[in-house]
């Protein structure tokens, strides 16, 4: 790390830390009201969204990928940047891999319901129990205020227990399959053991995504649409608009604040500004040094909102052969390391078939402990179980197999979604968004607009711009 005294010092009206979708949106909007400098530790923009491109122009979304109905912030920003979307392939049956290795085909778009039904196919009582728990979760979630989940009438009761403990209380030992399915699915979303996730946090996520169907579906749900050129195409367009305001490879180490402004110390520059936006995952933001120190509530919060573990795999094939077999590419598993797959193809005729696969939580840790060759074999083996022998041979052999372990990314702090352990939301929730003097907080974890999604990140950037403009003008609303 370079000493602050040896790097250039610059001034701007506003400084933004982190060039994910939250920081990019905040910088873009604030640039309409003054000068902005955007500092990013990586050598690219996009944050937990990252797109790589093959020599033939095929895009691979290695991080955040999808938009869905109701995610107006995301669609409107894409339109503003001149980037188009296209529908994720959804036609055909889904595949369920049960704990005993049985393969079940289901003509369902709602993957969670299909998995519950398939896993309990030989036990009607278990299927009914799982469905009843899903219905109860949907009902309870609607009682959680999205702008302040910690104010729900039963917030403390729900926040005192983990999701796993709540499921065990609803389903006793005579319902092992239903228990396992519900925990496995939520582990896939939160990328961690559900014993670490507050029930209130689960209800908050469900409500903000308009129910389980919204979370799980392709058509009509969160996975409905892809971005032409990959999700990072939007981030790159914003960077072009911001021009020299974006400073890459500039990790921030410290933020100092006084009555007149802030001083943000990065490895490549020290920026003096009126206000700062910190647009980073909570745990990563907590690694910065703050002078004066953070208020207790915020300091405690950033120590208690971790991200889980997730590895995203992309496998290229000569063609999307599963479509010919009448399959959508959607699959899920109860106990297999690959918890979910989905068709990842581009919208361009003649491009190769692409399959996206995820390993989350304990499964991601187990796969990460293997060599790359061993990991590749494990992933391809499970794809063969679900989609047949053609899945064993990626295009170009090893050249058609891609993986991104977000758990080892130092600037993400773990998986692509953070979670709230029991007790955190009710004790420290307001600190997610409350400014600390001239420091403002953005990020997908701070938004209820499809919480922890690309849309949520964008909304948080819009929100924080309004906060700053109001604070600077003394007005009661944005001009």
N, C-alpha and C positions, 0 to 999 in steps of 0.2 A: 504493500500500500504506500502510495506517495504521500509525503508530508503535505498538509494543506498550504504551507507557506511556499511550496515550490510549484504549485499548479496555478493556472490562470484563475483570476477572480472576475466574475461577470455579474451583471444585474439584469433583472427582468421583473415584470409585474407579478408573475406567478411562476412557480416551479412545481413540476409534477415528477414524482418518483415512481417509476414502473410503467413500462410501455405495453402492458396487456390491453385488453379491450377497455377496461375501466380507465386506465391512465390515458390511453389514446383519445378516448371520447372526451374526458375532462380537458385535455390539452387543446383538442380541436375546438371545443365550445368556448373555452377561456380565451383563445386567440382572437375571438371577436371583441373582447373587452380590454385587451392589453397584450403586452409581450409575454411569451411563454418559453421556458426551457424545459424539455422533457428528458429526464435521465433514466437510462436503462442499462442494467448490468450485463445483459446478454449482447451478442453481436447481431441481434435481429429484434424486430418488434413482434408482438403477438402474445407474449407471456405463455399461458397454458394452452394456447392455440399455436400449433406449429404445422406448417405444410412444407413438405419436400417434393421436389419434382424430378421425375425420371427424364433421361435424355429425349425420350419421345413425347414429352410434355404431359404425361400422366401424372396427376397430383395424388399425393398420399397425405391424408390428414392424420397426423400422429398424435394430436391432442383433441381439443374441443372441435366438434364437427357439425352438429345439426341445429336447425331451427324448426319450430313447430307452430301450430295455430295459436294465436293470441300473443305471440312474442313480437309485438309491434316495434319495440325499440330496435331489435335485430334486423327485421325486414326493412324498416325505414332507413337505417344506416346503410345497409347494403345498397338500397336503391339510390341513396344520396351519393354513394361512392361509385355508382355505375356498375355494380357487380350483380350478376343474376344468380338465381337459385334454380334448382331442378329437383324433382321428386326422388327420394330414395326408393329403390325397387322394393315392392311389398307383395307382389302377386305370387300366390302359391302357398303351400303348407309350411308350417313351422315344425321344427324338430325338437323333441324333448329327450334328453339323455338322463335316465333315472339312476338312482343310487346303485341298483343292482346290475347296471349295464344295459338295461332294456331301452330300445329306441322306440319312440312313439311319434307318429306324424299327427299333427292337429291342424285343421283348416282354420286357424285363428290368427288374427292380427294382434290381439291382446295377449302378449306373451306370458305375463304373470298368471292370468286366469288359466291359460292353457296348461302351464306347468303344474299348477295346483290340481287341475282336473286329471292330468295325465299321471302324476305321481300317486294319486289316490284312486286310480281307475279300478283297482280290485278291492277297494274299501270305500264304499259309498258314504259311510259315516265319516271317514276322514275327509273326503272331498267336501262334504257339507260343512264340516267344522272349519276347514280352511276358508271356505267361502264366507262363512259367518264372521270370521275374524277380519277378513278383508273389508266386509261391509261395516263392521264396527270401527275400523280404522278410518274409513272414509267419513263416517258420521262424526267421529270425534274431531277429525281434522278441520271440519267446517266451523268448529267452535274456537279455533285459534286465530286471533286477529293478525293479519299479515303485516301490518305496520308495526306491531309490538306484541309478538307472541308471548312474551313474559307477562302480559296483562290478562291472559285468558283466565276465566273463573277457576279452572282447575290446573293452572300452570304449575304451581308448586308440587301438586300431587303427581302430575305427569313427568315433571322434570327430576323428581327424586328417584326415578327408576329407569333402568335401561330398557331398550326395546326387547332385548332377549329375555329379561326377567318378566316383562309384561306378557310376552307370548307364552312363556312357561306357565304364567298364572291363568291364562285363558284356556290353554290346552294341556291337560295333565299327561302323565306318562303313557296313557293309552292312545295318544295321537302323535307318535314319533315322526311319521312322514309329514304331516301337516306342519308340525313345528320346524322340521328341517327345511322344508320348502320356503316358508316365510322368512326364516333367518337367512337362508342362502341368498334369496333375492335381494333383501335389504343390504346384505354384506356387499353385493355387487354394486349397489348404488353408492353406498358410503365408503366403499373400498377399505373396510375395516370390520373387525368382529363386532356384531351388534350388541355385545355386552358393554361396549365402549360408547354406545350412542344413546343419548337421552330419548325417551319416548316423545317428549315435547318436540325435540328436533325432528323426529320422523314425521310427526303430525304436521309440523310447519312445512316441511318439504312437500308432503302430499298435497296440502291445501294450495301451496303456491304454484304447483304444477297442474291444478285443476283435477286432482284425483289420480288414482293408480293408472287408469287408462291413459291419461295424458303422459305420465312418466314412461309407460311401457310400450305404447303403440308406435308403429311407423306411420301409416296413413292416419291422420287425425290426431297424432301425438307428437311428442318432443323430437322424434327421429324422422319426421315427415320429409324435410327438405335438406339438401346439400347445397354447397356454394360452388359455383362454377370457378374452377381454378384453385379450389381449396379455401378453407376458412381464413387462412392468413392473407388471402388476396385483399380482403377488406382492410386489414391492418396495414398492409403495404400501401394501399391507396391513401390512407390517412397520413402515413409517414411522408408520402410525396407532397401532400398538401402542407404539412408542417415544415418541410424542407430542413433548413439548418437548425431548427429548434430542437430536433431530436438528436441526442447524444448517446450513441451506442457504446458498449464496453465501458460503461461509466458507473460501476457499482457505488451506491451511496453508503456511507459509513456513519454519518452523524447529522443530526438536525438540531440547530441552536435556535432559540426563539427569545425575542425581547418584545418590548411594548410596541416597537415600530415595524417589526417584520421578522423574517426568518433567514437563517443562513444554512444552506444545505451543502454538506461537505462530501464530495465524491472523489474517486481516485484520479479523475482527469480534470476536475473543475470545482470551484467553490462558487455557489450561486447565492446572491443576496436578492430577496424578493419580498413582496408584501405578504404573500401567503403561500403555503405549501399544501399539495395534495399527496398523500401517501396511498398509492394504489398497488398494494402488494398483499399476498396471502397473510393472514394475521400472524402466523408463527414467524414468517420471514420479516415482517415489519417489526416484530418484537426484538429482532437481533440488532437493530439500529441503536445507536446511543442518542439519547435525547437530553438536551439541556435547556430548561430545567427538566428533571425526570418526568416521565408520564404520570398522570394521576393514578392512584391505586387501582381504580376500576379498570382502566385501560391496560395497565401493566399486568394485572391478574388475568384479564381476558386473553391477551396474546400468548400467554403461557399455557392456556387451556383450550385452544381451538386448533387441534392438530389436523393434518391431512393423513389419509391412509396410504395404502400401497396399491399401485396399479401398473400393470404392463399392458400396453396396447400392441397387438400384432397385426400386421397387414401382409397377406399372402396373395401374390399375383399368379394367375393361371392364364393359359392361352385363351380360354373363353370362360364365361360364367356358366359352367356346365350344370350347376344346380338348377338354373332356370329351366333348362331342357327337361329336367327330371320333375318339374312341377313344384319346385321348392323356392321359397322366398329368400333363403339365406339366413333367416332368423332362426336361432336356436338357443336353448338354455339347458343348464344342467344343475342337478341337485348337489352332486359331490365331486364332479370333475374339475380339474384345475382351470379349464376354460369355461367361465361361467356364462358367457353370452357370445354369440356371433351375429353379424348383420352384413348384408350385401354392401360392399364399399365401392362399387363401380362408378366410373365417370359417366357423363351423359353423351360421350362421343362415340359414334359407331366405329367399330374396329379396334377400340381399346381393349386391353386384356381384362379378364375377370379379376375382381379384387374382393377378397374376403377379409373382413375386420373381425378380430377376436380379442376378448378381454380376459385377463386374470386379475383378480382383486383380492385384497386382504391377505389371509394366510396362504391362499393359493399363489399369489404373486410372490410372497416371500419364499415359498418352496421352490418355485420355478427359478427365481433369481439365484438360488444357491447352486443350480446346475451350471454346467458349461453351456456355451451358446449352442453347440451341436446337440447336446442332450436336450436342451430346451426346445430346439427346432423339432427334434424327433417327437417329443411329447405333444407339442402343439399339432403337428401333422397327424399323429396317431388319433387324436381326438376328433380332428376334422374328417378323417377317413371313417370313423365310427358313425358320424352324423351324415356325411354327404357321399360316401362311397369311395372306391379306389382311386378315382381321378384326383381326389384331394391330396394324394400322397406326392404328387409331382408338381411343384411350383414351376412357373415359367423361368427358364434359365437356371434351374437348380437353386443353389444358395442365393443367387442374385435376385430371386423372386420372393425372398423371405425377409421381412423387415420387422423390427421390434423397437419399442421405446419404453424404457423403464422410468416412469415419472418419479418413482420413489427415490431415485438417486439424483434428481435434479435439485441443485442447491438453491436455485432461485424460485422454485415452486414449493419447496418444503414437503414434498410428498405427492400424493395422488391429485387428481384434477378437481377434487371436491373436499373441502374441510368439513369437519363434523363437530357437534357440540356434545361433549360428555355430560352425564347427569349433573345437574346443579349449575351449569354454566349460564344458560340462557336467563334463568330467573335471577341470578346473582349479578351477572355482568352484561346482560344483553344490550342495555341502552348504550354502552360504550362502543358498540359496533359502529355507530354513526355519529355520536355526539362529538363535535369538534373539540380539540384541545387548544384553545386560544386561536392562533393563526394556522394551526395544522388541522387539515380536514382528511377524512378517511373514505376511501372508495374501494371497491372490490366486490366480486360476485357474492361473497359471504354476507355483505352488508345490505343486500337488496332482497326484497320479497317478490320482485317481478320475475317469477320462475327462478327462484332461489338457486344459487350456485350454477347458473348457466351462462352462456355467452350473453344472452339477453339481459340477465341480471347484472353482469359486469357493465354493459353499456348503460343501463338505467342508472347505476351508481355514479357513473361519470357525468351523466346529465344532472343528477341530483346535486352533486358536489359543486358543479358550476353555479347552479342557482344559489346555493348556500353562500358561496364566495361573493357573487355579484351583489346579493342582498346585503351581506355584511359590509362590503366596501362602499356601497352607495348609501347605506342607512335607510334604504327603502324597505317596504314590507313585501314587495314581490319583484320578480325580475322584470326589467324594462322590456 
